[in-house]
């Protein structure tokens, strides 16, 4: 029975180690994905910023070349373009915010799982300690009984 308990404890410890390794692997993978998403987002934002700067430079060139009438016309066009760009950027930020919330929730979930695994490990260690104490008591009882039997046979000869 003790051997079975010892095997069960070893199995639980191995299972715990495997789960901790899997959790660490998932964390690293998730961090890499999150970094990749943020990098892509940054590149998109830089590209949009560059487009806006280019539009602004084109408008400045146009303004210096043409009169007030065309300036107002192109300012209106620029206004609509910028408004459209801002709407697109707003949607991107909302999407990224949703992704971030999902990532935070996933990290919380993985943290809870890790805490459960740690509690299981602590409980397993406590059970193992109790089993060792019980085994020691049984050994002592056996020694006492063997000693008593030995004295009994020695005295009854």
C-alpha positions in Angstrom: 0.0 0.0 0.0 2.8 2.3 0.9 4.5 1.5 -2.4 1.3 2.3 -4.3 1.0 5.6 -2.4 4.6 6.4 -3.2 4.0 5.6 -6.9 0.9 7.8 -6.9 2.9 10.6 -5.3 5.6 10.3 -7.9 3.0 10.2 -10.7 1.4 13.3 -9.3 4.7 15.1 -9.1 5.6 14.1 -12.6 2.1 15.3 -13.8 2.7 18.6 -12.0 6.1 19.1 -13.6 4.6 18.3 -17.0 1.8 20.8 -16.5 4.1 23.5 -15.3 6.3 23.0 -18.3 3.3 23.2 -20.6 2.1 26.3 -18.9 5.5 28.0 -19.3 5.5 26.9 -23.0 2.1 28.5 -23.5 3.1 31.7 -21.7 6.2 32.0 -24.0 4.1 31.3 -27.1 1.5 33.8 -26.0 4.1 36.5 -25.3 5.7 35.9 -28.7 2.3 36.2 -30.4 1.4 39.4 -28.4 4.8 40.9 -29.4 4.2 40.0 -33.0 0.8 41.6 -33.0 2.1 44.8 -31.3 5.0 44.9 -33.8 2.5 44.6 -36.7 0.3 47.3 -35.2 3.3 49.6 -34.8 4.3 49.1 -38.4 0.8 49.8 -39.5 0.7 53.0 -37.5 4.1 54.1 -38.8 2.9 53.5 -42.4 -0.3 55.5 -41.7 1.7 58.3 -40.1 4.0 58.4 -43.2 0.9 58.6 -45.5 -0.5 61.4 -43.5 2.8 63.3 -43.6 2.9 62.7 -47.3 -0.6 64.1 -47.7 0.3 67.1 -45.6 3.4 67.8 -47.7 1.4 67.5 -50.9 -1.2 69.9 -49.5 1.5 72.4 -48.5 3.0 72.2 -52.0 -0.4 72.6 -53.6 -1.2 75.6 -51.3 2.0 77.3 -52.3 1.2 76.7 -55.9 -2.5 77.5 -56.2 -4.9 80.1 -54.9 -7.3 80.3 -52.0 -10.1 78.7 -53.9 -8.2 75.5 -54.5 -6.9 75.6 -51.0 -10.4 75.5 -49.5 -11.4 72.7 -51.9 -8.4 70.5 -51.1 -8.7 71.4 -47.4 -12.2 69.9 -47.5 -10.9 66.8 -49.3 -8.1 66.5 -46.8 -10.6 66.9 -44.0 -12.6 63.9 -45.3 -9.5 61.9 -45.8 -8.2 62.6 -42.3 -11.7 61.9 -40.8 -11.7 58.5 -42.7 -8.1 57.8 -41.5 -9.1 58.7 -37.9 -12.1 56.3 -38.1 -9.9 53.5 -39.3 -7.3 54.2 -36.6 -10.1 54.3 -34.0 -11.3 50.9 -35.2 -7.8 49.5 -35.1 -7.3 50.8 -31.5 -10.6 49.2 -30.5 -9.6 45.9 -32.0 -6.2 46.1 -30.3 -7.9 46.9 -27.0 -10.1 43.8 -27.4 -7.1 41.7 -28.1 -5.3 43.1 -25.1 -8.3 42.4 -22.8 -8.4 38.8 -24.2 -4.7 38.4 -23.6 -5.0 39.8 -20.0 -7.9 37.4 -19.4 -5.9 34.5 -20.7 -2.9 35.4 -18.5 -5.3 35.6 -15.5 -6.6 32.1 -16.4 -3.1 30.7 -16.8 -2.1 32.3 -13.5 -5.1 30.7 -11.7 -4.2 27.3 -13.2 -0.6 27.7 -12.0 -1.8 28.6 -8.5 -4.0 25.5 -8.6 -1.1 23.3 -9.6 1.1 24.8 -6.9 -1.7 24.1 -4.3 -1.9 20.5 -5.6 1.9 20.2 -5.3 1.8 21.5 -1.7 -1.1 19.1 -0.8 0.8 16.3 -2.4 3.9 17.1 -0.4 1.9 17.3 2.8 0.3 13.9 2.0 3.7 12.4 1.3 5.0 13.7 4.7 1.9 12.3 6.5 2.5 8.9 4.7 6.1 8.9 5.8 5.1 9.6 9.4 2.5 6.8 9.3 5.1 4.4 7.8 7.5 5.2 10.6 4.8 4.5 13.2 4.0 1.2 11.6 7.7 0.3 11.5 8.0 1.1 15.2 4.9 -0.9 16.1 6.2 -3.9 14.1 9.6 -3.7 15.9 7.8 -3.6 19.2 5.6 -6.6 18.3 8.6 -8.5 17.0 10.5 -7.8 20.2 7.5 -8.9 22.2 7.2 -12.1 20.3 10.9 -12.8 20.6 10.7 -12.3 24.4 7.6 -14.5 24.5 9.3 -17.4 22.6 12.5 -16.9 24.6 10.7 -17.0 27.9 8.5 -20.0 27.0 11.4 -22.3 26.0 
